[in-house]
Amino acid sequence: MSEKPSGDLRQRIDKWLFFTRMVKSRSLAQGLLNSGHVKVNGTSIRQPSFQVKVGDRVEIALDRRDLILIVKSGGERRGPYEEAKELYEDLTPPREKTERLTMLEQAQRIKGSGRPTKKERRETDRLFPNAGYADFGSGIIWDDD
């Protein structure tokens, strides 16, 4: 096999995303690229065959977070996480801390929102005792002649 010179190491971006463990498969990497969720040096990339090189800035828009990575080297295999994180430098800003609700606070709801509780339904029934019930027998004249 012929080896490339070390000064111009390039790798397909779908392989690089797979080797860095940003996606679970190359097919998912290609889908991410085709949908326009990956930018290299500020340019949207839609081709999985695009070649990245050392020093490129890769921005990835994932479902729950946006990543900003600098390519440090190309990968040769999809190895463990410790090996994969040596392929890039992460410049992603830290997430903002959000206040987490306790289980009790999650289970409570604001009065009047959503489906009524049994107690609220009984209170409504007391206000409108005949609401929701049709009186089918009134006003009908049965003619048996």
Salt bridges, closest charged atoms under 4 A:
ASP8 OD1 - ARG10 NE 3.20
ASP14 OD1 - ARG12 NE 3.05
ASP14 OD2 - ARG26 NH2 3.20
ASP56 OD1 - LYS53 NZ 3.30
GLU59 OE2 - ARG57 NE 3.28
GLU82 OE1 - LYS85 NZ 3.46
GLU83 OE1 - ARG77 NH2 2.87
GLU120 OE1 - ARG109 NH2 2.98
